[in-house]
Amino acid sequence: MEIDTPCYLINIIPNIILYKIIEYIKDNVDLICLLLTCKRLYFDILRQQPQRHLAFKGIGFYKWRIDGIHEVLNFNLLSSLTRFHLGAFKSLFDNALANQLVLLHNETNLDSDRRLNDDYSALIQHTTNQIDNNNNNNNNSYPITNVTIRPFQIDDEDTPQHQLLQLQEGIFTDIPSTTKTLVLRGLETNHLDKVLATVVSNNNNNNINNSQLESLEIVSTEFNESTAILVERLIGLKNIFLHYCPHIYIPSTTESLVISSNMDRHQPLNLKTLFRNLSSSSSSPSSSNLTTLDISSIDILDDINQPNLLPPTLKTLHIKLSQPPPISLFPQSLRNLFIKYSPLVKNVEEEEEEETPFAIILDHLKGLKKLSLDFSSRGCNHISLPLNLSVLKFQMWTTNLNNILPSGLTKLETDLDSLLLFGDHLPLHLKKLIIPSAERPIPVGLLPSGLLYLEIFFTGIDDNILAGSLPQGLEYLHLLSYIGPINSDIIPKSLKTLKLEFCQPDFDDDDLSTFLPHLERLEIVGSTKPLPTIYPSSLKYFDAQFEERYYIPTSVEHLICVANSTKLKDDIHSSSYSLDPFKNIDFINNNNNNDSDTRSKLKILEYRVDIPNGNHFSLKLNELVLRKDVEELFIFNYSDSSTYDYQIKRIDHNYVLMVNKNTLYGGLINITDRFYLDNDRTQERDLYLHFISQPDSFVIIQQISNNKDPTTNK
């Protein structure tokens, strides 16, 4: 075989022979089989079903080119890879299986010779297990429990035919009987009703058993009366999320309901109609199982003064009101209550009129633990709070509120002006305080001494923390838009987490270990000020999104950094970028034992990039893989919000395995093989992870010499 000739040997060997080979070598499987067939092969090996057919579309080594076209060559390189113990990676593959099925349909973008019946097509993700049509799940170690159906646009004419699934009249009869969660996104009315009609039908053994389906999510503006009736027939359903549907009738088994309105088709919701199946009579909803209700983004049509409007079983309620709530509205069963109050305004003159004062009476809710009040009104002058309340969040436009907070309150979120209304009467047991708006410094002595967690968001003032205003036992401090010094006079020595977001901090001392000896987590985002150079040995988490050069202590185990990218080539359709995660970072030893070993303890690297959508980029791996002990690599691209999550396993001193957790694409790196060195075996070749922008995007690993362009190999 010529070195540049692709090998299709695996395609020729019958599947049963392949299975026998795997069976004979038992727990030692040729790595190339695992990496190139990934989930499908591994899944069938575990299930030990030789009668199931395995198909291999092709095998090869991919070489990167600037135009993004990949070609197959040099298969001999792959054949040199050694074997490894399959069981060592069992948990990795088990986690990646995810037990999820994704069905997608498309009506217009298929070529005429590939158009399927009923103008449907579907793409099952290449990481998904096939469905058992015989409904026999006794031997299925990984039953599919989550099914998603959504539109799919096929922009690539070369989409492999084997990825298309024919969806005929009985299209959804193949949804597995083990399905517990069904998600329907962006379907038109006739498609939506067809799916739900198939689900509720009892005429086909392959349909979802009502006792199995627990959760339904519908994100569609095409929800109508017929759809509502179909949902009502899903007896056994426990959790429902709906994107706007004023005509819904929920089954009596429903335990959780979330309705999110579409502002383009905003109509009020009729609660009596919504809960018609929860009532044993027309006036008393006594047969309800509903414990969670979120209707905070949609108006209520009903008169809220009528009795028994809400089910008496509710524990969590999110609600939007346009008039002050009466005492009878909220059931005694509530544990968590979130009220958004916005009075109706019919004209400008009415908006300028002074509101009639009113009170909010909630002290009868003895079991209430968490309360959130969002009032765009100045009319409330009194709130009667339950004594057992532990969490309170409120935003109110008022200056005459005269209340005493419950003594057992442990978490409070409110603006500084409202906080000052309570004076020095803040609860002594308060542990967590969030101030979303502070237009003045916090007075010394206002905050209780036992406070452990503090978030402050400043607006328009400098030097906005007074010396001695922060409690000395504080462990978590999050500052937003802070401008001023960071020193021992302001920051408590007890601090374990310091987060500075869009701040301009002036560190008086380059050595943080002198006044923050217990610091474990440091996050500095959006700052142009220089960073310290010496850190305490306790620091484990560092989020430093800087493009300038800075120091990272060797004690850090979790690092978040931004890309330093170099644009390599421009093409008519796309560009290519080269990224080096450690180009602007120096690792410094911060161990107290003065150990000269500067090897980093880094385990998790989160890398933020900003590559325009549709472009290719390559990430240099030399430092990351060969000289660091990083176990997980996470990449986030700001431009299109795409994410890549890799597991990095070091098998021994010779091999490193990189596997994408979402797709199981990956590669094995033999760090002692001559291919990874130059011809003189003295200089290490650059190691790159390439990200190809195309509909079925994937990644490849390639090694090239240091003096070559990583996208042209020239």
N, C-alpha and C positions, 0 to 999 in steps of 0.2 A: 504494500500500500504506500502511495506517495504521501509525503508529509502533509501536503496541502489538500489532500483528498478527504472529503468527509466520510465518516464511517456510518453505514446504516445497518450494521450487523444486528443490532438489537431489534430493528424493524423486521428482519427476516426470520429470526428465531421464533418459533411458535410460542405462544404464551404459556402453554402447559409445561414446556421445557424450561422456560424462564422460572416458573414457579418451582419446578423440581430442583433447579440449581440453588435457588434461595433456600429451599427446604434442606438440602444436603449441607450447606454451609452454616445452617442454623442461625446463630446470633451474629455471624460475621457476614455483612452484606457489602458488596462492592459499592464504594461511595458514589460512583458515577450513576448507578441505578437509583440511589436514593435522591440525589440532588436533581437529576433531570426528570424524574417522575414524581418526586416530592410526595404530596399528600395522597394521591391516588394509589401509588405503589405501596406506601407504608400502611395505608388503611387496609388494603387487601391482604397484606402479609399478616397483620394482626388478626384479621378475621378468619384467615386460613380457609379461603373459599377459592380453590383452583378453578371452579367452574365459571367464575366471573372473568370477563374478558378485559385484558389490559392492552392498550394501544399506545404506541410511542410515535409521535409525529416526527421526531428527528433528534439527532445528537450532534453536538459540535462545540467548538471553542469559538467564542465571538471576539472579533477584533473591532475596536472602535474606529470610526471614521468621522471626519468633520461634518459630512452631510447627514450624519445620523443613520446612514444605511449600515446594517450589520451583515457580515458575511461569515460563512462557516469555514474554518481552516484549522489545521494543526490538532487533529483529534488525538494524535499520539501523546500529546502532553497530558490529556485527561487520563489516558490509559495507564499512566505511570503512578497515579494516585494510589495510596495504600488502602487497606481495609481497616475498618474500625468496629467497635462494639456497638451494635444497634441500640441495645438497652440503655446506653449512657445518654441517649437523646430522646428517650421515650416521652418524658414529661414535656420536652420542648415541642414535640409534634402533637402531643395530646392537647396542649394549650392552644396551638395554632389551628386545630380543627374547628374550634369555636361552635360546632353544632349549628351552623347557620346555612340557610339556603336563600339565594337571591334570584328572583325571577324578574326579567325585564321585558317590556314589549315595545315595539316600534311599528308605526303604521306607514310611514312615508319614505324612509330612507333606504329601504332594501331595493336592490336591483330586481328587475322583473323576473329573472330566472331564479331568484332566491326568495321571492315573496311567498309567504306561507298562508295557509288557509285562514280565513276570517281576518285577513290583514294583520295578523299577529306574528311577532317573532319574539324569541326570548333568548337571553344569554345567561347561562349558568356560569358563575364565576369559576375560573379554573382552579380555585382553591376549595371548591365545594364537593362534598361527597355525593355520589349518585343516590337516587331515591330507590328504595325497594318497592316495586310495584305490587308485589304479592302480599304487602301488609304484614309480613312475617318479621317481627322485630326481636325475636328471641335471641338471634345470633348477632344482632346489631349492637356493638359496644358503644357506638356513638350516634344515638338517635337524633334526628334533626328536630329541634324544638322551636326555632325561630325562622319564620318565612317572611320575606319582604318582596312585594310586587310593586314595581315602579316603571315609568317610561324609560326607554333607553335609546339613545341616538347612535347609530352605527355610522361613523364618519370614514372608516377605513374599508375600502372595497376588498381588501385582502383578509378580512376577518375569517378565520378558519371555519369551514362549514360544520365541523364537529362541535363547534361552540353554540350552534343554533338548535333550539328545541321547538318542535312543531306544536303549536297550541291550537287545537281544533275546538269543536263545539263543547266537548267535555274537558276543556282545557285544564281546569284546576282540580280534576279528579286525582291528579298525581301529587297533590299536597299531602305529605305524610301524615298518618294518623297520630303521630307523636307530637304534632305541632301544638305548642302552648302559647306562642306569641305570633300574631299575624299583623303585618304592617302594610297598609295600602297607601301609596303616595302618588298624587297627581293623576289619578285615573279619571276618565270621563264618566258621565252618569251611567251609560249603558254597560261599560266595562266594570264599573264599581258594583252595579247591581248584579252583574253576571257572576262576579267573584263571590259576593255574599250569598247569592242564591245557591251556588254550588256548595258553599260551606254549610248552610243550614239544611241541605237536602239529606235525606236518609235513604236514598235509592241506590247509592253506590258504596260499596265497601271501602273504597279508597278515600272517601270524604272524611273531613275532620270530625272526630267524635266530640260531641258537645261537652262532654265531661273533661276532655283533654284541653280544649282551647280556653285559656284563662285571660289573655290580654289581647285587645284589639286597638289598633291605632289607625285612624283615617285622616290623612292630610289632603283635603280636596275641597274646592269651592263648588263642586257639582252635587253636593249632598241635598237630596230632596225627600219628599214624603215616602216614596217607594223604598228608598235606602233606609229611612228610619224604621220602617216596618220590618225590614230584614234584620236589622240590628236587634230589634226587640225580640226576635225569635231565637237569638243565640243564648238559650238557657244554659247556665253554667259559667257565663262570662263574669269575670271578677273586676278587671281593670279596663277602662275605656278612655282613650284620648281622642278628641275630635277637634278638627280645625273648622270651626264655624258650622253649626247645624241647629237652626231654631226649631226644628220639628222632631227632635230625637225623643224616643221613648226607651228608657233603659230597662233591661231585664231585672227581675226582682233579685237576682243573685249578685248584682253589681256591688262591689265594695269600694271602688275608687273611680271617680269621674272627673275629667279635666276637659273643659270646653274653651277653646281659644277662638276669638272672633276674627273675622275677616273685615277690616274696616271699610273695604269697598262695597260690601254688601251687609252693612251693619243693621241688624234688626234685634229688638229685645227678645229675651228668652222667657217663655211661659213655664214657671216652675211646676204648676199644677199638672200640666200636660207631661212635663219631663218625668215626674214622679208617679204617674198614674198606675204603674205596676207595683209600686211600693206600698200601696194602701190596701188595707182590708175593708175600708169603707171610703166614702167620698170625702170624709172630713178628718180622718185620722191615719197618717202614714205609719202604722204600727208594725208592719211586716218587713221593714227595711233592714238590709244588711249594709247599707251605705255608711262608710266611716270617713271617707275623704271626698271633698267636693271643692273644685276650683272653678269659679265662674267670675273671676276678678277682672276679666277683660271684656265683659259683655253686660249690657244693661238688663234689668229685670222688668218684665211687663206687669207682674202681679203687684197687688197692694200689700206692702210689707207689714201692715197693721193687722192683717187677718191671722187667726190662730193656726198653729200647726202647719206653717208654710214649709218649714224645713224638717227633714227626717229626724227623729229623736235619737238616732244612733250615731250621729256625726261626732267625730273626734277632731277632725281638721277641716276648717272652712276658710276659703279665700273668696271674698265677696266684694262686689262693687255696688255702692249705694248712692242715691241722689237726694235722699232725705234722711234726717236723723233717725237712727234705728230705735224702735220701741223695745222695752225690756223683754217682751214676749217673743221677739224674733229668734233669739239664739237659744238652742237647746242646752240643757244642763250637762249633757254628755261631753261638751267641747273641752278639748285639751289645748288646741292650737287655733287661734283666731287671727285672721288678717283682713282688715277693713280698709278699703279704698273709698273715701268719701269725696264726691264732687257734686255740688248742688247744680241743678238745671238752671241755665240762664237763657231766657227767651229773647232779650234785647239788651242793648247797651245801657239804657237807663236803669234797668233792673240790676245790671251788674254793678253799677256805681252805688246803689242803695245799700245801706248798712243792714247786715243780716240780723235776724232775730236771734238773741242768745239761746243756746240750748246746751244740755248736759248729756254726757254719755255715761249710762249706768251699766256697769258690768260686774259689780261686786257680788251679784247673785250666782255667778259662774264659779262655784267653789273649787272645781277641779281644773280651772284654766291655768296652764303653766307658761304658755308663750302667747304674746299679744303684739300685733303690729298695727299701728294706726297711721294712715297717710291721708291727711285732711288738707285739701286746697280750699280752706274756708277759715274765716276769722270769727265765726259765730260761736264756736265751742268755748265755754268759760269754766267748765268743770268736768273732770273725768273721775268716776268712782271705780277704782281698781280692785280686783280680787286680792286678798291678803296672801294667798299661796303663789302668786305670780313670781316666776323666776327669770323670765326673759321678756324685755320690753323694748320695742322700737316704735318711735313716734316722730312724725314730722307735722307740725301744726303752726299755722300763722296766727299766733296769739301772743299777747303780752300780759294778759290778766289771769293766766292759769295759776291757781292756788291749790296745789296738791302735795301730799306727802307720799313718797314712793314706798311700796311694800318693803318691809325690812328684810325679807328673804330674797330680794332681787340679786341675781348673780351676773346678769348681762344686760347692758343698757346701750341703746343706740339713739342718739339725738344730736341736734346741732348745739353749738356752744351757747347761743342766746337762750334756748330752752333750758339748758343745763343750769345756767346761772339763776333761773327762776326758783330752783330748789335750794339755792344758797349752799349752806354747809350741811344740808339734810340728806346728802347722798347715803345710801345704805352702806353700813360698815362691811357687809359681806360681799360687796360688789367686786367681782374678779375680772370682768371683761367690759371695756368701755370703747365705743366707736363714736367719734365725733366727725360726721361727714362734712361739716362746714364750720370753720373757725375764722372769724374776721378780726380777732384780737388775741393777745396772749392769754394763756390760761393762768388765772390767779394762783399764787402760791397758797397751798393749804386747801384748795378746792377738792382735789382728788383724794379718795380714801387711801389709807396707808397699805391696805391689803390688796390693792389692785395689781394684777399680774399681766394683763393684756391691754394694750392701748393703741388705737388707730386715730390719727388726727390728719384732716385734710384742710390745709391752710388756703386762704384766698386773699392774695394781694398785700401781704405784709412781710417785712423782713425781720430777722432776729426775733422770731415769734415764739421762742421757748425761754421762759425765765428760769434762771438758776434756782434750783430747789423746788420747782413746780411739779416735777415728776417723782412719784413714790420710789423710795430706795429699794424696794423689793421687786420692782418691775422686771419681767422676764422677756416680754415681747413688745417691740415698738415698731410701728409702721407709720412713716411720715410721708405725706404727699405735698409737693410744692413747698417744701421747707427751704428757706434761704438763711444760712447762719452757721455758727460754729458747731463742731462736734467735739466735745471735750468732757473731762471728768466732772466739771461743774454742772453740766446739763444732763448728760447721759448717766443713768445709774450703773454702778459697777456690776450689779446682779444680772444684767441683760444677757439673754441667750440668743435672741433673734433680733436683728436690726435690718429693716427694710426701708430704703430710701428711694422713692419713686418720683421722678421728675423734680428732684431736689438739686440744689447747688450747695452741697455741704463743704465747709472748710474744716478739714481735719487739722487740729492744732499740733498733733503729734503723729509722725509717720509710723509709730509703733502702737498698734491697737492693743497689743497684749498688756500694755502698762495700765490702761484704765478699763479694758473689757476682757479680763482674763478668762471668763466663762463663755465667751461668744462661740456658738455652734453654727449659726446660719447668718450669712451676710448677703443681702441683695441690693445692688445699686443699679438702677435703670434710668436712663435719660439724663445723666449728669455729664457735664463737661469738665468738672474739676478733677485734679489728679487724685489717684488712689493711694492709700498707705502702702508701705513696702514691707512691713513686719506685722505678722498676725499671730494670735494665740494658737497653741497646739491643739486646742479644743475645736477649732473651726473644721467642719465637715462638709458644709454646703455653701457654694459660692456662685452667685448669679451676677456676673460682671459683663454687661453687654456694651463693651467699648471697642472702638476700632483702633485706638491708640495702643501702644505697647504698655503692658502692665504685668505685675507679678501675681503668681498663684502659689499659695503655700502647698507643700507636699502632703499635708494632712487632709486636704480636701478630697472627699470621695464622690461628690456629686457636683459637676461643673456645668454651668450654662454660659455659652459665649456666642458671639456673633461672627458671621463669616468675614473673612478677608479674601475677597474674590479678585481674580485676574481674568479679564475678558480676552480670550484667545483668538477667536476667529468670528467673523460675521458671514452669514450666509443669506441667501434670498429669503429663506423660510424661517431660519432660526440662527441663534448664536450659541457659542460654547464658552463655558466659564470653568476656571480651575480654582478649587478651594483648598486652603490649607488651614486646618483648625487651630494649629498651635504656632502659627507664624508670628503673632504679636504677643505671645505669652512666654514668660520665663518662670520656671518652677524653682522655688526657693525652699530650703529646708527650714521648718519652723518647729522642730522637735526640741523639747527642753533638754534632751540628753546630748545635744551638740553632735549628733551623728552626722558624719560626712556624707552618708548615702542620701542622694537627692532624688531617688526613684519615687515617683508619685504613687499615692494610694488610690488614685482615681478609679472608680468603678462604673460610674454613669456619666456619660457626656451628652448634653443636649446642645444641639448646634442649630442656630437660627440663620437662615439665608434669605436673600431677597433676589431671586432669579426670575426675570419676567416669564410669564406663562408661555409655554411652547418652546422653551429653550433647553438645551442640554447642559448638564454640569457634571464635573468630576471632582471627587473628594479624595485628597491625598491621605493615605492610610499608614504611611511608614511609622510615624511616631505613635499613632493610635494603637496599631496592632502589634508592632514589633518591639516597642520599648515601653509600653504601658500595659497595665493589667485591666483595661476597660472591659466590662462585661456587657454593657448595653449602650448602644448608640442610637440617639433619637434626633432626627432632622426635621425641622419645620421650615417651610418656605412661605414667607409672608405674602408673596404676590398672588398665590392661588390657594393658600391654606392647605397645601398638600403635606402629608406627614410620612415619614419612613422610620420604622422601628426595627432595630437589629439586635439579635443576640450574638454575642461573641464568646465562643467556647474554646478554651485552650486544652486540646486533647492531651498533649504531653509537651516536651520541650521542642518538638519538631513541627507540630501542626496547630493551625488556628482555623476554626470553622466559623464563618459568618453566615447567618441565616436571617432573612427578613421574616418577622413574626406574622405579618399579615398575608404574605403570598408564598412564603417558604422558598423564594428564590435565594440563592446564596452561592457560596464557593468555599473551597478548602485551600488554605494557604500553607504551603510547605516552606517554612522559613529557612530550611537547610538545603533545599534543592538548588542545583546550579542555575536553574532557570531564573531564580530570583536575584542572582548576582550577575555582574557583567562578565565578559569573556575572560578576564584575568582573575575572577573570583575574589576580587578585592574590594570592589565598590558595590554597594547595595543599589539595586534598581528601585525606581519609584513605584509605589503600589497605589493603584487608583480604584475607586469605586465609581462607576459611571452610571448616571441617571439619564435614561433615554426618554425623550418626550414623544409619546405616541399613544393612541387609544388604549392599547394593552401594554402600558409602560412596565418596564422591568429594569433590573440593574445587572451589571456584569462587573467582574473584577479583572483587572489587567495589570501586568507588570511591564514597565518600560524603563529604559536606561535614563539616567538623570539628565542627559543632554538632549532629550527628544521631547517634541511637542506631544502631550498626552492625548491629543485628539487626532493627530495625523501620523504619529509614530515616525516622524521625520526629524 
